[in-house]
């Protein structure tokens, strides 16, 4: 049995673009989010969690990561 799971990681660059702020402010915002959810620094912030915390409808946020 195979399960497909899509987890979209939100980076500080993504947050800066979405919230129209500097990279440093985005770092502070991601830190606040991690504190609110009791997350450690190494844990990724998902798009779901980001949208939930900032009250943004996920359908309005599309992140394209080029690899």
C-alpha beads as a LAMMPS data file, in Angstrom:
LAMMPS data file: protein, C-alpha beads

67 atoms
66 bonds

1 atom types
1 bond types

-500.0 500.0 xlo xhi
-500.0 500.0 ylo yhi
-500.0 500.0 zlo zhi

Masses

1 110.0

Atoms # bond

1 1 1 0.000 0.000 0.000
2 1 1 1.338 3.435 -0.961
3 1 1 0.240 6.714 0.548
4 1 1 0.862 10.008 -1.194
5 1 1 1.318 12.940 1.131
6 1 1 2.063 16.462 0.039
7 1 1 3.674 18.657 2.656
8 1 1 4.554 22.133 1.568
9 1 1 7.262 23.731 3.670
10 1 1 7.069 27.497 4.062
11 1 1 10.414 29.282 4.104
12 1 1 11.276 32.741 5.389
13 1 1 11.538 33.915 1.771
14 1 1 7.992 32.678 1.160
15 1 1 6.719 34.451 4.269
16 1 1 8.444 37.687 3.233
17 1 1 6.674 37.554 -0.141
18 1 1 3.280 36.583 1.272
19 1 1 3.262 39.123 4.115
20 1 1 5.148 41.835 2.175
21 1 1 7.883 42.216 4.773
22 1 1 11.657 41.978 5.029
23 1 1 13.452 38.669 5.441
24 1 1 14.356 39.571 9.030
25 1 1 10.721 40.312 9.872
26 1 1 9.744 37.013 8.242
27 1 1 12.270 35.250 10.488
28 1 1 10.652 36.853 13.542
29 1 1 7.193 35.857 12.317
30 1 1 8.220 32.234 11.795
31 1 1 9.773 32.270 15.268
32 1 1 6.505 33.549 16.775
33 1 1 4.593 30.818 14.958
34 1 1 6.959 28.119 16.223
35 1 1 6.651 29.455 19.783
36 1 1 2.851 29.492 19.556
37 1 1 2.757 25.851 18.440
38 1 1 5.557 24.672 20.748
39 1 1 7.747 23.752 17.798
40 1 1 11.505 23.409 17.900
41 1 1 13.768 25.276 15.491
42 1 1 14.525 22.195 13.362
43 1 1 10.835 21.422 12.748
44 1 1 9.445 22.597 9.429
45 1 1 6.576 25.037 9.181
46 1 1 3.961 23.729 6.795
47 1 1 1.693 25.788 4.599
48 1 1 -1.308 24.465 6.563
49 1 1 0.092 25.645 9.882
50 1 1 1.232 28.996 8.476
51 1 1 -2.200 29.755 7.024
52 1 1 -3.943 28.662 10.208
53 1 1 -1.757 30.880 12.406
54 1 1 -2.014 33.972 10.202
55 1 1 -5.686 33.514 9.296
56 1 1 -5.039 33.237 5.579
57 1 1 -7.168 30.965 3.424
58 1 1 -4.839 28.362 1.974
59 1 1 -6.521 28.545 -1.426
60 1 1 -5.082 32.073 -1.755
61 1 1 -1.476 30.940 -1.238
62 1 1 0.461 29.014 -3.868
63 1 1 4.121 28.297 -3.293
64 1 1 6.370 27.167 -6.119
65 1 1 9.757 25.815 -5.074
66 1 1 12.254 25.334 -7.845
67 1 1 14.710 22.562 -7.233

Bonds

1 1 1 2
2 1 2 3
3 1 3 4
4 1 4 5
5 1 5 6
6 1 6 7
7 1 7 8
8 1 8 9
9 1 9 10
10 1 10 11
11 1 11 12
12 1 12 13
13 1 13 14
14 1 14 15
15 1 15 16
16 1 16 17
17 1 17 18
18 1 18 19
19 1 19 20
20 1 20 21
21 1 21 22
22 1 22 23
23 1 23 24
24 1 24 25
25 1 25 26
26 1 26 27
27 1 27 28
28 1 28 29
29 1 29 30
30 1 30 31
31 1 31 32
32 1 32 33
33 1 33 34
34 1 34 35
35 1 35 36
36 1 36 37
37 1 37 38
38 1 38 39
39 1 39 40
40 1 40 41
41 1 41 42
42 1 42 43
43 1 43 44
44 1 44 45
45 1 45 46
46 1 46 47
47 1 47 48
48 1 48 49
49 1 49 50
50 1 50 51
51 1 51 52
52 1 52 53
53 1 53 54
54 1 54 55
55 1 55 56
56 1 56 57
57 1 57 58
58 1 58 59
59 1 59 60
60 1 60 61
61 1 61 62
62 1 62 63
63 1 63 64
64 1 64 65
65 1 65 66
66 1 66 67
